[in-house]
Amino acid sequence: MAASSYFLLAVSLALIASHQAIASDPSPLQDFCVADKDSPVKVNGFVCKDPMSVNPDDFFKAAKLDMPRDTMASKVGSNVTLINVMQLPGLNTLGISLARIDYAPLGENPPHTHPRATEILTVLEGTLYVGFVTSNPNKLFAKVLNKGDVFVFPEGLIHFQFNPVHDKPAVALAALSSQNPGVITIANAVFGSKPPISDDVLAKAFQVEKGTIDWLQAQFWENNNY
């Protein structure tokens, strides 16, 4: 192989590596960068507080994640308690967040994606049927999890959790690889956007009558997700 070809190959590999490196939250360049939510400066994330004014409470939250959450008010039968940079300023630039998820009997965390994070989920109590769907062509990877089991949802892929037990709740703890993973709940995004997506568009996409789309768009689409 000519020297120029080696050079082009090296440049291509470097570009690929650099693209992968910036696909998630950037690595911190100091010990910490506690979020200064009062700063008027807009950056990708939050401006750092003066390190001299940082104290242990910036890294602490009495989140009471050991306490059960109410799932009765949710139409889908779940309650998500998120701990991200908005609740814990010390997470800024550290690339992680956490969520407790409570599921009523037959409750679910409906199909959704996290555009900025991979998720690893641990079942603390009960049983869950979980899974994710790959990009086209769409293949489902699903599993029934019991207490102590762990499952991973790759970044950006549609995934869900469902409690198949009719008389017992379930609880899970999820860790995510972003200080602010974001969430797109599929049904909410498609049928509950403001302003709504044209029913002509959705009727053709789902191959149903426009009346069905109009009915779906008229429903109340709650956001219980993380």
Phi, psi and omega in degrees: 000135181293158181300322180296325179292319176300319181297315180296321178296318180296318179296318180298315179296322179295320179295318178297315181297319181292325177297316179294326183292330182260013181282349178229186183304140180293150179287142178292150178255009177212177182302318179202163177216076183299131185295130172259092185288347181270353182289136177282351181287133181257121177225176177280086188123228177224150173293148179283141168291157172301121182306332181288341180260000179286142179222169184304330181294340177292341181250012187230144171212128175281076190279343180054045181289354175276353184266134177298146178256156179283124177250358186290330183281349184271133178292335180260357174077037176213162180218123183252126175251107186263136172242097176237195185296336179290330178265335185225092186304332180295347178284346184306127180074000184270349170074026178219157170206176190215150175213138167262135180235122176257136181238127171291164170307128184064017177275161181217156164259103195294165182308129183203171175228157169246107186293344185236014186206144162276148182236138171240126188244134178240129178278122179267324178213143173087200183230141177226140168260119186231160176184169174221159181243134181285167171295167186306135357285142193279112177247134180269130170247111186225156184202147171268124182251144175242176183310128179092348180282157184230144178216146182247137174247113182297152183306131172082351183271147178293131180214170185203164170221140183221133176270107185279357184271130187276347185231008180223137176284173176221156179222139177223157175240129182242135173248140185231147188271043175204147175289341180212079190294335184071160179211140172236105176279120193300308182298317180299315184293320184282316187253349184241015181292154178237117352292164184289151171292142180307133178293338173297316180297311185288324179298319179288321181296319183264358178056049177227172177289152180298330178299324177294318178295317179300320179296315180296319180293338180278350180286162176271118183256098182282157179243100178252011193265177187237000000 
